[in-house]
Amino acid sequence: MPATPADVTRFFDGCFATVQVMAILRGHPPERTVELAERAWDLGVTQVEVPLQDPDALPSLRAAVAAGARRGLGVGAGTVTTPERLRLAEEAGAAFTVAPGYDEDVLDASLAAGIPHLPGVSTPSEAGRARRRGLHWVKAFPASHLGPAWVQAVRAPFPELRIVATGGVDAENAASFLRAGARVVALGTALADPTQLDRVAPLIARTDAPDR
């Protein structure tokens, strides 16, 4: 059944109502992907994304989807840059799709498949296009280059945006993106690095769910 932009908003509002961290598990074989997904879930990170940067990533996505299903959790597909990759994500059972940029064809294909889509934006023009389509949730990418100040600045004309800061976010800078107004930070290497886990853990659970 096709999804509407309102459906997408409700989906991601629910996903991140009490958690402000998402895990991105890129470039790992299936066994390691599941191991890291389990670590994220045990920490309380309910949303996991496995990027489809190449065909070799499909087995890892399928393995994570199967592991998540055993916990009643969905797994998203990232780097969905074409309608063809969208079809691969759908066939693998992805619960949502994520893209590094804003692409109308990918958005339309994902909505037609009934799969919530999180597009990437890096300019006010792209943020405006997303809002004109009725989207509230967007991914700021690459966040480490845009910086927390970009998040704060772009939300001034678009206060209704819910931003997921992605790309180069780790235990060192994650809190600064949240303070700047990002609703969620997406972490990859931090979840695989034991030295960062203790610093990441306090960021995971929200004590409130502001409509900011």
CYANA upper distance limits for C-alpha pairs under 8 A (distance plus 0.5 A):
  1 MET  CA    112 ALA  CA      7.88
  1 MET  CA    113 ALA  CA      7.23
  1 MET  CA    114 GLY  CA      5.82
  2 PRO  CA    111 LEU  CA      6.10
  2 PRO  CA    112 ALA  CA      5.02
  2 PRO  CA    113 ALA  CA      6.07
  2 PRO  CA    114 GLY  CA      4.66
  2 PRO  CA    115 ILE  CA      8.23
  3 ALA  CA      7 ASP  CA      6.34
  3 ALA  CA      8 VAL  CA      7.52
  3 ALA  CA    111 LEU  CA      5.31
  3 ALA  CA    112 ALA  CA      6.90
  3 ALA  CA    113 ALA  CA      7.80
  3 ALA  CA    114 GLY  CA      4.89
  3 ALA  CA    115 ILE  CA      7.06
  3 ALA  CA    116 PRO  CA      7.51
  4 THR  CA      8 VAL  CA      6.95
  4 THR  CA    111 LEU  CA      6.98
  5 PRO  CA      9 THR  CA      6.80
  5 PRO  CA    111 LEU  CA      8.43
  5 PRO  CA    133 ARG  CA      7.69
  5 PRO  CA    134 GLY  CA      5.94
  5 PRO  CA    135 LEU  CA      6.04
  6 ALA  CA     10 ARG  CA      6.77
  6 ALA  CA    134 GLY  CA      7.65
  6 ALA  CA    135 LEU  CA      7.99
  7 ASP  CA     11 PHE  CA      6.61
  7 ASP  CA    116 PRO  CA      7.97
  8 VAL  CA     12 PHE  CA      6.81
  8 VAL  CA    116 PRO  CA      5.41
  8 VAL  CA    117 HIS  CA      7.39
  8 VAL  CA    135 LEU  CA      7.93
  9 THR  CA     13 ASP  CA      6.38
  9 THR  CA    135 LEU  CA      7.27
  9 THR  CA    136 HIS  CA      6.62
  9 THR  CA    137 TRP  CA      7.07
 10 ARG  CA     14 GLY  CA      6.62
 11 PHE  CA     15 CYS  CA      6.75
 11 PHE  CA    116 PRO  CA      7.61
 12 PHE  CA     16 PHE  CA      6.59
 12 PHE  CA    137 TRP  CA      7.68
 13 ASP  CA     17 ALA  CA      6.15
 15 CYS  CA     19 VAL  CA      8.05
 15 CYS  CA     46 THR  CA      8.10
 15 CYS  CA     47 GLN  CA      7.50
 16 PHE  CA     20 GLN  CA      6.49
 16 PHE  CA     21 VAL  CA      8.47
 16 PHE  CA    184 VAL  CA      7.92
 17 ALA  CA    206 ARG  CA      8.47
 17 ALA  CA    209 ALA  CA      6.43
 18 THR  CA    205 ALA  CA      6.59
 18 THR  CA    206 ARG  CA      5.57
 18 THR  CA    207 THR  CA      7.83
 18 THR  CA    208 ASP  CA      7.72
 18 THR  CA    209 ALA  CA      7.03
 19 VAL  CA     44 GLY  CA      8.19
 19 VAL  CA     45 VAL  CA      7.26
 19 VAL  CA     46 THR  CA      8.06
 19 VAL  CA    184 VAL  CA      8.25
 19 VAL  CA    204 ILE  CA      6.07
 19 VAL  CA    205 ALA  CA      5.43
 19 VAL  CA    206 ARG  CA      6.00
 20 GLN  CA    183 ARG  CA      6.74
 20 GLN  CA    184 VAL  CA      4.86
 20 GLN  CA    185 VAL  CA      6.84
 20 GLN  CA    203 LEU  CA      7.37
 20 GLN  CA    204 ILE  CA      6.02
 20 GLN  CA    205 ALA  CA      7.00
 20 GLN  CA    206 ARG  CA      6.86
 21 VAL  CA     45 VAL  CA      6.71
 21 VAL  CA     47 GLN  CA      8.29
 21 VAL  CA    184 VAL  CA      5.84
 21 VAL  CA    185 VAL  CA      5.52
 21 VAL  CA    186 ALA  CA      6.22
 21 VAL  CA    187 LEU  CA      7.54
 21 VAL  CA    203 LEU  CA      7.56
 21 VAL  CA    204 ILE  CA      5.86
 22 MET  CA     45 VAL  CA      6.70
 22 MET  CA     46 THR  CA      7.85
 22 MET  CA     47 GLN  CA      5.73
 22 MET  CA     48 VAL  CA      6.43
 22 MET  CA     49 GLU  CA      8.02
 22 MET  CA    184 VAL  CA      7.49
 22 MET  CA    185 VAL  CA      6.75
 22 MET  CA    186 ALA  CA      5.04
 22 MET  CA    187 LEU  CA      6.66
 23 ALA  CA     37 ALA  CA      8.26
 23 ALA  CA     40 ALA  CA      7.30
 23 ALA  CA     45 VAL  CA      7.47
 23 ALA  CA     47 GLN  CA      6.91
 23 ALA  CA     48 VAL  CA      5.23
 23 ALA  CA     49 GLU  CA      6.57
 23 ALA  CA    186 ALA  CA      6.12
 23 ALA  CA    187 LEU  CA      5.56
 23 ALA  CA    188 GLY  CA      6.26
 23 ALA  CA    191 LEU  CA      7.93
 24 ILE  CA     48 VAL  CA      6.50
 24 ILE  CA     49 GLU  CA      5.30
 24 ILE  CA     50 VAL  CA      6.45
 24 ILE  CA     51 PRO  CA      7.84
 24 ILE  CA    186 ALA  CA      6.95
 24 ILE  CA    187 LEU  CA      6.35
 24 ILE  CA    188 GLY  CA      5.20
 25 LEU  CA     33 THR  CA      6.84
 25 LEU  CA     36 LEU  CA      7.88
 25 LEU  CA     37 ALA  CA      8.08
 25 LEU  CA     48 VAL  CA      7.88
 25 LEU  CA     49 GLU  CA      6.72
 25 LEU  CA     50 VAL  CA      5.60
 25 LEU  CA     51 PRO  CA      7.48
 25 LEU  CA    188 GLY  CA      6.32
 26 ARG  CA     50 VAL  CA      6.40
 26 ARG  CA     51 PRO  CA      6.11
 26 ARG  CA    188 GLY  CA      7.86
 27 GLY  CA     51 PRO  CA      8.28
 27 GLY  CA     57 ALA  CA      7.29
 28 HIS  CA     32 ARG  CA      6.31
 28 HIS  CA     33 THR  CA      5.95
 28 HIS  CA     57 ALA  CA      8.27
 28 HIS  CA     60 SER  CA      7.63
 29 PRO  CA     33 THR  CA      6.51
 29 PRO  CA     57 ALA  CA      8.13
 29 PRO  CA     59 PRO  CA      8.32
 29 PRO  CA     60 SER  CA      6.38
 30 PRO  CA     34 VAL  CA      6.69
 30 PRO  CA     59 PRO  CA      6.59
 30 PRO  CA     60 SER  CA      4.49
 30 PRO  CA     61 LEU  CA      8.00
 30 PRO  CA     63 ALA  CA      6.32
 30 PRO  CA     64 ALA  CA      7.93
 31 GLU  CA     35 GLU  CA      6.72
 31 GLU  CA     60 SER  CA      8.10
 31 GLU  CA     63 ALA  CA      8.23
 32 ARG  CA     36 LEU  CA      6.65
 33 THR  CA     37 ALA  CA      6.53
 33 THR  CA     60 SER  CA      6.63
 33 THR  CA     63 ALA  CA      8.23
 33 THR  CA     64 ALA  CA      7.14
 34 VAL  CA     38 GLU  CA      6.50
 34 VAL  CA     60 SER  CA      8.21
 34 VAL  CA     63 ALA  CA      7.09
 34 VAL  CA     64 ALA  CA      5.85
 34 VAL  CA     67 ALA  CA      7.24
 35 GLU  CA     39 ARG  CA      6.82
 36 LEU  CA     40 ALA  CA      6.68
 36 LEU  CA    191 LEU  CA      7.71
 36 LEU  CA    192 ALA  CA      7.29
 37 ALA  CA     41 TRP  CA      6.63
 37 ALA  CA     48 VAL  CA      7.22
 37 ALA  CA     64 ALA  CA      7.47
 38 GLU  CA     42 ASP  CA      6.50
 39 ARG  CA     43 LEU  CA      6.78
 39 ARG  CA    191 LEU  CA      8.19
 40 ALA  CA     44 GLY  CA      6.93
 40 ALA  CA     45 VAL  CA      5.60
 40 ALA  CA     46 THR  CA      7.81
 40 ALA  CA     48 VAL  CA      8.25
 40 ALA  CA    191 LEU  CA      7.44
 41 TRP  CA     45 VAL  CA      5.47
 41 TRP  CA     46 THR  CA      6.00
 41 TRP  CA     47 GLN  CA      8.50
 43 LEU  CA    201 ALA  CA      7.56
 43 LEU  CA    204 ILE  CA      8.35
 44 GLY  CA    204 ILE  CA      7.35
 44 GLY  CA    205 ALA  CA      7.86
 45 VAL  CA    204 ILE  CA      7.13
 46 THR  CA     73 LEU  CA      7.48
 47 GLN  CA     73 LEU  CA      8.31
 47 GLN  CA     74 GLY  CA      7.73
 47 GLN  CA     75 VAL  CA      7.04
 47 GLN  CA     76 GLY  CA      8.05
 48 VAL  CA     74 GLY  CA      8.27
 48 VAL  CA     75 VAL  CA      5.79
 48 VAL  CA     76 GLY  CA      6.64
 49 GLU  CA     75 VAL  CA      6.35
 49 GLU  CA     76 GLY  CA      4.96
 49 GLU  CA     77 ALA  CA      5.94
 49 GLU  CA     78 GLY  CA      6.39
 50 VAL  CA     57 ALA  CA      8.25
 50 VAL  CA     60 SER  CA      7.84
 50 VAL  CA     61 LEU  CA      6.10
 50 VAL  CA     64 ALA  CA      8.31
 50 VAL  CA     75 VAL  CA      7.94
 50 VAL  CA     76 GLY  CA      6.77
 50 VAL  CA     77 ALA  CA      5.60
 50 VAL  CA     78 GLY  CA      6.11
 51 PRO  CA     57 ALA  CA      7.55
 51 PRO  CA     61 LEU  CA      8.26
 51 PRO  CA     77 ALA  CA      5.90
 51 PRO  CA     78 GLY  CA      4.25
 51 PRO  CA     79 THR  CA      5.63
 51 PRO  CA     80 VAL  CA      8.07
 52 LEU  CA     57 ALA  CA      5.87
 52 LEU  CA     58 LEU  CA      7.05
 52 LEU  CA     61 LEU  CA      8.33
 52 LEU  CA     77 ALA  CA      6.95
 52 LEU  CA     78 GLY  CA      6.22
 52 LEU  CA     79 THR  CA      5.92
 52 LEU  CA     80 VAL  CA      7.06
 52 LEU  CA     85 ARG  CA      7.98
 53 GLN  CA     57 ALA  CA      7.27
 53 GLN  CA     78 GLY  CA      8.31
 53 GLN  CA     79 THR  CA      6.30
 53 GLN  CA     80 VAL  CA      8.48
 54 ASP  CA     58 LEU  CA      8.31
 56 ASP  CA     60 SER  CA      8.34
 57 ALA  CA     61 LEU  CA      6.85
 58 LEU  CA     62 ARG  CA      6.67
 58 LEU  CA     88 LEU  CA      8.37
 58 LEU  CA     92 ALA  CA      7.92
 59 PRO  CA     63 ALA  CA      6.56
 60 SER  CA     64 ALA  CA      6.65
 61 LEU  CA     65 VAL  CA      6.57
 61 LEU  CA     75 VAL  CA      8.37
 61 LEU  CA     77 ALA  CA      7.58
 61 LEU  CA     92 ALA  CA      7.42
 61 LEU  CA     94 ALA  CA      8.35
 62 ARG  CA     66 ALA  CA      6.70
 62 ARG  CA     92 ALA  CA      5.91
 62 ARG  CA     93 GLY  CA      7.73
 63 ALA  CA     67 ALA  CA      6.71
 64 ALA  CA     68 GLY  CA      6.44
 64 ALA  CA     75 VAL  CA      7.23
 65 VAL  CA     69 ALA  CA      6.60
 65 VAL  CA     74 GLY  CA      7.03
 65 VAL  CA     75 VAL  CA      5.90
 65 VAL  CA     92 ALA  CA      8.03
 65 VAL  CA     93 GLY  CA      7.03
 65 VAL  CA     94 ALA  CA      7.29
 66 ALA  CA     70 ARG  CA      7.13
 67 ALA  CA     71 ARG  CA      7.54
 68 GLY  CA     72 GLY  CA      6.61
 68 GLY  CA     73 LEU  CA      5.18
 68 GLY  CA     74 GLY  CA      6.25
 68 GLY  CA     75 VAL  CA      7.02
 69 ALA  CA     73 LEU  CA      5.95
 69 ALA  CA     74 GLY  CA      7.00
 74 GLY  CA     94 ALA  CA      7.52
 74 GLY  CA     95 ALA  CA      5.67
 75 VAL  CA     94 ALA  CA      6.11
 75 VAL  CA     95 ALA  CA      5.94
 75 VAL  CA     96 PHE  CA      7.58
 76 GLY  CA     94 ALA  CA      5.44
 76 GLY  CA     95 ALA  CA      5.66
 76 GLY  CA     96 PHE  CA      5.07
 76 GLY  CA     97 THR  CA      5.98
 76 GLY  CA     98 VAL  CA      7.79
 77 ALA  CA     89 ALA  CA      6.45
 77 ALA  CA     94 ALA  CA      6.22
 77 ALA  CA     95 ALA  CA      8.19
 77 ALA  CA     96 PHE  CA      6.85
 77 ALA  CA     97 THR  CA      5.34
 77 ALA  CA     98 VAL  CA      6.68
 78 GLY  CA     97 THR  CA      6.26
 78 GLY  CA     98 VAL  CA      4.99
 78 GLY  CA     99 ALA  CA      6.44
 79 THR  CA     98 VAL  CA      6.54
 79 THR  CA     99 ALA  CA      5.29
 79 THR  CA    100 PRO  CA      6.57
 80 VAL  CA     85 ARG  CA      5.97
 80 VAL  CA     86 LEU  CA      6.39
 80 VAL  CA     89 ALA  CA      8.33
 80 VAL  CA     97 THR  CA      6.95
 80 VAL  CA     98 VAL  CA      6.42
 80 VAL  CA     99 ALA  CA      5.49
 80 VAL  CA    100 PRO  CA      8.32
 80 VAL  CA    106 VAL  CA      7.98
 81 THR  CA     85 ARG  CA      7.12
 81 THR  CA     86 LEU  CA      8.25
 81 THR  CA     99 ALA  CA      6.31
 81 THR  CA    100 PRO  CA      7.88
 81 THR  CA    101 GLY  CA      8.22
 81 THR  CA    103 ASP  CA      8.06
 81 THR  CA    106 VAL  CA      7.11
 82 THR  CA     86 LEU  CA      6.88
 82 THR  CA    105 ASP  CA      7.92
 82 THR  CA    106 VAL  CA      6.14
 83 PRO  CA     87 ARG  CA      6.84
 83 PRO  CA    105 ASP  CA      7.21
 83 PRO  CA    106 VAL  CA      5.73
 83 PRO  CA    109 ALA  CA      6.47
 83 PRO  CA    110 SER  CA      8.36
 84 GLU  CA     88 LEU  CA      7.03
 85 ARG  CA     89 ALA  CA      6.65
 86 LEU  CA     90 GLU  CA      6.62
 86 LEU  CA     97 THR  CA      8.04
 86 LEU  CA    106 VAL  CA      7.57
 86 LEU  CA    109 ALA  CA      7.55
 86 LEU  CA    110 SER  CA      7.03
 87 ARG  CA     91 GLU  CA      6.62
 88 LEU  CA     92 ALA  CA      6.67
 89 ALA  CA     93 GLY  CA      6.90
 89 ALA  CA     94 ALA  CA      5.90
 89 ALA  CA     97 THR  CA      7.98
 90 GLU  CA     94 ALA  CA      6.12
 90 GLU  CA    113 ALA  CA      8.09
 90 GLU  CA    115 ILE  CA      8.38
 95 ALA  CA    115 ILE  CA      7.00
 95 ALA  CA    116 PRO  CA      7.96
 96 PHE  CA    115 ILE  CA      5.87
 96 PHE  CA    116 PRO  CA      5.42
 96 PHE  CA    117 HIS  CA      6.35
 96 PHE  CA    118 LEU  CA      8.27
 97 THR  CA    110 SER  CA      7.88
 97 THR  CA    115 ILE  CA      7.45
 97 THR  CA    116 PRO  CA      6.87
 97 THR  CA    117 HIS  CA      5.31
 97 THR  CA    118 LEU  CA      6.70
 98 VAL  CA    117 HIS  CA      6.28
 98 VAL  CA    118 LEU  CA      5.17
 98 VAL  CA    119 PRO  CA      6.36
 98 VAL  CA    120 GLY  CA      8.06
 99 ALA  CA    117 HIS  CA      8.39
 99 ALA  CA    118 LEU  CA      6.93
 99 ALA  CA    119 PRO  CA      5.48
 99 ALA  CA    120 GLY  CA      6.07
100 PRO  CA    119 PRO  CA      7.02
100 PRO  CA    120 GLY  CA      5.04
100 PRO  CA    121 VAL  CA      7.93
100 PRO  CA    139 LYS  CA      8.04
100 PRO  CA    141 PHE  CA      6.84
101 GLY  CA    119 PRO  CA      6.24
101 GLY  CA    120 GLY  CA      4.47
101 GLY  CA    121 VAL  CA      6.07
101 GLY  CA    122 SER  CA      8.29
101 GLY  CA    141 PHE  CA      8.16
102 TYR  CA    107 LEU  CA      8.41
102 TYR  CA    119 PRO  CA      5.64
102 TYR  CA    120 GLY  CA      5.85
102 TYR  CA    121 VAL  CA      6.54
102 TYR  CA    126 GLU  CA      7.15
102 TYR  CA    130 ALA  CA      8.18
103 ASP  CA    107 LEU  CA      6.69
103 ASP  CA    119 PRO  CA      7.96
104 GLU  CA    108 ASP  CA      6.45
105 ASP  CA    109 ALA  CA      6.59
106 VAL  CA    110 SER  CA      6.57
107 LEU  CA    111 LEU  CA      6.66
107 LEU  CA    117 HIS  CA      6.87
107 LEU  CA    119 PRO  CA      8.04
108 ASP  CA    112 ALA  CA      6.49
109 ALA  CA    113 ALA  CA      6.71
110 SER  CA    114 GLY  CA      6.84
110 SER  CA    115 ILE  CA      5.68
110 SER  CA    116 PRO  CA      7.12
110 SER  CA    117 HIS  CA      6.72
111 LEU  CA    115 ILE  CA      6.08
111 LEU  CA    116 PRO  CA      6.92
111 LEU  CA    117 HIS  CA      7.69
118 LEU  CA    137 TRP  CA      6.88
118 LEU  CA    138 VAL  CA      6.00
118 LEU  CA    139 LYS  CA      6.87
119 PRO  CA    137 TRP  CA      8.43
119 PRO  CA    138 VAL  CA      5.89
119 PRO  CA    139 LYS  CA      6.33
120 GLY  CA    138 VAL  CA      6.35
120 GLY  CA    139 LYS  CA      4.89
120 GLY  CA    140 ALA  CA      6.27
120 GLY  CA    141 PHE  CA      6.38
121 VAL  CA    126 GLU  CA      5.98
121 VAL  CA    127 ALA  CA      6.51
121 VAL  CA    138 VAL  CA      7.14
121 VAL  CA    139 LYS  CA      6.48
121 VAL  CA    140 ALA  CA      5.82
121 VAL  CA    141 PHE  CA      6.65
122 SER  CA    126 GLU  CA      7.31
122 SER  CA    127 ALA  CA      8.15
122 SER  CA    140 ALA  CA      6.37
122 SER  CA    141 PHE  CA      6.35
122 SER  CA    142 PRO  CA      7.83
122 SER  CA    146 LEU  CA      7.83
123 THR  CA    127 ALA  CA      6.87
124 PRO  CA    128 GLY  CA      6.51
124 PRO  CA    154 VAL  CA      6.77
125 SER  CA    129 ARG  CA      6.77
126 GLU  CA    130 ALA  CA      6.75
127 ALA  CA    131 ARG  CA      6.78
127 ALA  CA    138 VAL  CA      8.19
127 ALA  CA    158 PHE  CA      8.33
128 GLY  CA    132 ARG  CA      6.64
128 GLY  CA    158 PHE  CA      8.34
129 ARG  CA    133 ARG  CA      6.94
130 ALA  CA    134 GLY  CA      7.09
130 ALA  CA    135 LEU  CA      5.85
130 ALA  CA    136 HIS  CA      7.97
130 ALA  CA    138 VAL  CA      8.20
131 ARG  CA    135 LEU  CA      5.56
131 ARG  CA    136 HIS  CA      6.86
131 ARG  CA    161 LEU  CA      8.49
136 HIS  CA    160 GLU  CA      6.97
136 HIS  CA    161 LEU  CA      5.45
136 HIS  CA    162 ARG  CA      6.28
137 TRP  CA    161 LEU  CA      6.52
137 TRP  CA    162 ARG  CA      5.18
137 TRP  CA    163 ILE  CA      6.46
137 TRP  CA    164 VAL  CA      8.00
138 VAL  CA    161 LEU  CA      7.61
138 VAL  CA    162 ARG  CA      6.86
138 VAL  CA    163 ILE  CA      5.73
138 VAL  CA    164 VAL  CA      6.75
139 LYS  CA    163 ILE  CA      6.11
139 LYS  CA    164 VAL  CA      5.10
139 LYS  CA    165 ALA  CA      6.46
139 LYS  CA    166 THR  CA      7.02
140 ALA  CA    146 LEU  CA      8.31
140 ALA  CA    151 VAL  CA      8.20
140 ALA  CA    163 ILE  CA      6.82
140 ALA  CA    164 VAL  CA      6.44
140 ALA  CA    165 ALA  CA      5.41
140 ALA  CA    166 THR  CA      6.42
141 PHE  CA    146 LEU  CA      7.84
141 PHE  CA    165 ALA  CA      7.21
141 PHE  CA    166 THR  CA      5.91
141 PHE  CA    167 GLY  CA      6.39
142 PRO  CA    146 LEU  CA      6.75
142 PRO  CA    165 ALA  CA      8.36
142 PRO  CA    166 THR  CA      6.55
142 PRO  CA    167 GLY  CA      5.19
142 PRO  CA    168 GLY  CA      7.59
143 ALA  CA    147 GLY  CA      6.16
143 ALA  CA    148 PRO  CA      8.18
143 ALA  CA    165 ALA  CA      5.94
143 ALA  CA    166 THR  CA      5.71
143 ALA  CA    167 GLY  CA      5.63
143 ALA  CA    168 GLY  CA      6.94
143 ALA  CA    169 VAL  CA      7.40
144 SER  CA    166 THR  CA      8.27
144 SER  CA    167 GLY  CA      6.52
144 SER  CA    168 GLY  CA      5.44
144 SER  CA    169 VAL  CA      6.75
146 LEU  CA    150 TRP  CA      6.15
146 LEU  CA    151 VAL  CA      8.31
147 GLY  CA    151 VAL  CA      7.55
147 GLY  CA    177 PHE  CA      8.08
148 PRO  CA    152 GLN  CA      7.00
148 PRO  CA    176 SER  CA      6.82
148 PRO  CA    177 PHE  CA      5.35
148 PRO  CA    180 ALA  CA      6.05
149 ALA  CA    153 ALA  CA      6.55
149 ALA  CA    180 ALA  CA      7.23
150 TRP  CA    154 VAL  CA      6.48
151 VAL  CA    155 ARG  CA      6.73
151 VAL  CA    163 ILE  CA      8.15
151 VAL  CA    177 PHE  CA      7.86
151 VAL  CA    180 ALA  CA      6.70
151 VAL  CA    181 GLY  CA      6.93
151 VAL  CA    182 ALA  CA      7.05
152 GLN  CA    156 ALA  CA      7.20
152 GLN  CA    180 ALA  CA      5.68
152 GLN  CA    181 GLY  CA      6.45
153 ALA  CA    157 PRO  CA      8.34
154 VAL  CA    158 PHE  CA      6.80
155 ARG  CA    159 PRO  CA      5.09
155 ARG  CA    160 GLU  CA      7.91
155 ARG  CA    161 LEU  CA      7.02
155 ARG  CA    181 GLY  CA      8.21
159 PRO  CA    212 ARG  CA      7.51
160 GLU  CA    212 ARG  CA      7.52
162 ARG  CA    182 ALA  CA      7.28
162 ARG  CA    183 ARG  CA      6.23
162 ARG  CA    212 ARG  CA      8.20
163 ILE  CA    181 GLY  CA      8.22
163 ILE  CA    182 ALA  CA      5.41
163 ILE  CA    183 ARG  CA      5.98
163 ILE  CA    184 VAL  CA      7.05
164 VAL  CA    182 ALA  CA      6.52
164 VAL  CA    183 ARG  CA      6.55
164 VAL  CA    184 VAL  CA      5.11
164 VAL  CA    185 VAL  CA      5.97
164 VAL  CA    186 ALA  CA      7.23
165 ALA  CA    169 VAL  CA      7.79
165 ALA  CA    177 PHE  CA      7.46
165 ALA  CA    182 ALA  CA      6.84
165 ALA  CA    184 VAL  CA      6.79
165 ALA  CA    185 VAL  CA      5.29
165 ALA  CA    186 ALA  CA      6.58
166 THR  CA    185 VAL  CA      6.78
166 THR  CA    186 ALA  CA      5.56
166 THR  CA    187 LEU  CA      7.84
167 GLY  CA    186 ALA  CA      7.98
169 VAL  CA    173 ASN  CA      6.63
169 VAL  CA    174 ALA  CA      6.18
169 VAL  CA    185 VAL  CA      7.54
169 VAL  CA    186 ALA  CA      7.21
169 VAL  CA    187 LEU  CA      6.45
169 VAL  CA    188 GLY  CA      8.43
170 ASP  CA    174 ALA  CA      6.06
170 ASP  CA    187 LEU  CA      6.51
170 ASP  CA    188 GLY  CA      8.13
170 ASP  CA    189 THR  CA      7.82
170 ASP  CA    190 ALA  CA      6.12
171 ALA  CA    175 ALA  CA      8.15
171 ALA  CA    190 ALA  CA      6.90
171 ALA  CA    196 GLN  CA      6.40
171 ALA  CA    197 LEU  CA      8.38
171 ALA  CA    199 ARG  CA      6.39
171 ALA  CA    200 VAL  CA      6.02
173 ASN  CA    177 PHE  CA      7.30
174 ALA  CA    178 LEU  CA      7.09
174 ALA  CA    185 VAL  CA      6.82
175 ALA  CA    179 ARG  CA      6.65
175 ALA  CA    203 LEU  CA      7.70
176 SER  CA    180 ALA  CA      6.68
177 PHE  CA    181 GLY  CA      7.07
177 PHE  CA    182 ALA  CA      6.10
177 PHE  CA    185 VAL  CA      7.81
178 LEU  CA    182 ALA  CA      5.21
178 LEU  CA    183 ARG  CA      6.80
178 LEU  CA    184 VAL  CA      7.41
178 LEU  CA    185 VAL  CA      7.73
181 GLY  CA    212 ARG  CA      7.74
187 LEU  CA    191 LEU  CA      7.28
188 GLY  CA    192 ALA  CA      7.71
189 THR  CA    193 ASP  CA      6.69
190 ALA  CA    194 PRO  CA      8.23
190 ALA  CA    196 GLN  CA      5.98
190 ALA  CA    197 LEU  CA      6.97
190 ALA  CA    200 VAL  CA      7.89
191 LEU  CA    196 GLN  CA      7.77
191 LEU  CA    197 LEU  CA      6.66
191 LEU  CA    200 VAL  CA      8.48
193 ASP  CA    197 LEU  CA      7.02
194 PRO  CA    198 ASP  CA      8.09
196 GLN  CA    200 VAL  CA      6.68
197 LEU  CA    201 ALA  CA      6.57
198 ASP  CA    202 PRO  CA      8.13
199 ARG  CA    203 LEU  CA      8.25
200 VAL  CA    204 ILE  CA      7.39
201 ALA  CA    205 ALA  CA      8.45
